[in-house]
Amino acid sequence: MNEIKAFIRKRKAEEVIDGLEVQGFCCMTLIDVMGLGRMSDPEKAQLSVSIAERFSDIMKLVVVCEEHDTEEAIETIRNRARSGQPGDGIIYVTPVSQTVHIRSGEAGRELRK
């Protein structure tokens, strides 16, 4: 299994989620975050009084999927999140060695797409 973390523009989040759902990915997490650094879009960046830095309004999308579904998820995210402008985002993929369901304690079960 792999964990896919994608930092995408907020305005593209719904489009990305819709694309993943069409491909059969049902379970994901979406978190509202502030991005600092090269990912910032200079035209859309705002000055934050609390951190005195430029930040971009972005979302962190997390999807855990089977290895054989990883490339499909990445391509769906890329195709749906891309605007062609600087600051479109970045995707990280990391291996997941185990899953444990909190309620049941069931471990190591294959994920459903």
C-alpha positions as CSV (number, residue, x, y, z in Angstrom):
1,M,0.0,0.0,0.0
2,N,1.0,3.6,-0.5
3,E,0.0,6.9,1.0
4,I,-0.4,9.7,-1.5
5,K,-0.1,13.2,-0.1
6,A,-1.0,16.0,-2.6
7,F,-0.8,19.7,-1.9
8,I,-3.2,21.3,-4.4
9,R,-4.9,24.7,-5.0
10,K,-8.1,25.0,-2.9
11,R,-10.2,25.9,-6.0
12,K,-9.2,22.6,-7.6
13,A,-10.0,20.3,-4.6
14,E,-13.6,19.5,-5.7
15,E,-12.5,18.7,-9.2
16,V,-9.7,16.4,-7.9
17,I,-12.0,14.6,-5.5
18,D,-14.6,14.1,-8.2
19,G,-12.0,12.6,-10.5
20,L,-10.8,10.2,-7.8
21,E,-14.3,9.1,-7.0
22,V,-15.0,8.4,-10.7
23,Q,-11.9,6.2,-10.7
24,G,-13.3,4.3,-7.7
25,F,-11.2,5.8,-4.9
26,C,-13.7,6.3,-2.0
27,C,-11.7,7.1,1.1
28,M,-9.6,10.2,1.4
29,T,-8.8,13.1,3.8
30,L,-8.8,16.7,2.9
31,I,-7.2,19.3,5.1
32,D,-7.1,23.1,4.8
33,V,-3.4,24.2,5.1
34,M,-1.2,27.2,4.3
35,G,1.7,26.7,2.0
36,L,5.0,28.6,2.3
37,G,7.9,28.7,-0.1
38,R,8.2,27.9,-3.8
39,M,4.7,26.5,-4.0
40,S,3.3,30.0,-3.3
41,D,1.5,31.6,-6.3
42,P,2.8,35.2,-6.2
43,E,-0.4,36.6,-7.7
44,K,-2.6,34.9,-5.2
45,A,-0.4,35.0,-2.1
46,Q,-1.5,37.0,1.0
47,L,0.5,38.5,3.8
48,S,-0.1,36.7,7.1
49,V,0.2,39.0,10.1
50,S,0.6,36.0,12.5
51,I,3.6,34.5,10.6
52,A,4.8,37.5,8.6
53,E,5.4,35.4,5.5
54,R,3.6,34.9,2.2
55,F,1.3,31.9,2.1
56,S,-1.0,30.3,-0.4
57,D,-4.4,28.9,0.3
58,I,-4.0,25.2,-0.4
59,M,-5.5,21.8,0.5
60,K,-3.7,18.7,1.6
61,L,-5.3,15.6,0.1
62,V,-4.4,12.2,1.5
63,V,-5.3,8.9,-0.2
64,V,-4.1,5.5,0.8
65,C,-4.3,2.9,-1.9
66,E,-3.0,-0.4,-3.1
67,E,0.4,-0.3,-5.0
68,H,-1.2,-1.2,-8.3
69,D,-3.6,1.8,-8.0
70,T,-1.0,4.3,-7.1
71,E,-0.1,5.6,-10.6
72,E,-3.8,5.9,-11.6
73,A,-4.4,8.0,-8.5
74,I,-1.4,10.2,-9.2
75,E,-2.4,10.8,-12.8
76,T,-6.0,11.6,-11.8
77,I,-4.7,14.2,-9.2
78,R,-2.2,15.7,-11.7
79,N,-4.8,16.0,-14.5
80,R,-7.5,17.5,-12.3
81,A,-5.2,19.8,-10.2
82,R,-3.2,21.3,-13.0
83,S,-3.8,24.9,-14.0
84,G,-0.5,25.4,-15.8
85,Q,0.5,28.2,-13.5
86,P,3.4,28.2,-10.9
87,G,2.2,26.8,-7.6
88,D,-0.1,24.0,-8.9
89,G,1.2,21.8,-6.1
90,I,3.2,18.7,-5.4
91,I,2.5,15.0,-4.7
92,Y,4.4,12.8,-2.3
93,V,4.1,9.0,-2.2
94,T,5.3,7.0,0.8
95,P,4.9,3.3,1.5
96,V,2.4,2.1,4.2
97,S,3.5,-1.0,6.0
98,Q,0.4,-1.7,8.0
99,T,-3.2,-0.5,8.7
100,V,-5.1,-1.1,11.9
101,H,-8.9,-0.3,12.3
102,I,-9.4,1.5,15.6
103,R,-12.9,0.1,16.4
104,S,-12.2,-3.6,15.5
105,G,-8.5,-3.8,15.9
106,E,-8.4,-5.6,12.5
107,A,-5.0,-5.2,10.9
108,G,-3.4,-5.7,7.5
109,R,-6.6,-5.9,5.5
110,E,-6.4,-5.0,1.8
111,L,-7.9,-1.7,1.0
112,R,-10.9,-1.4,-1.2
113,K,-10.6,0.9,-4.1
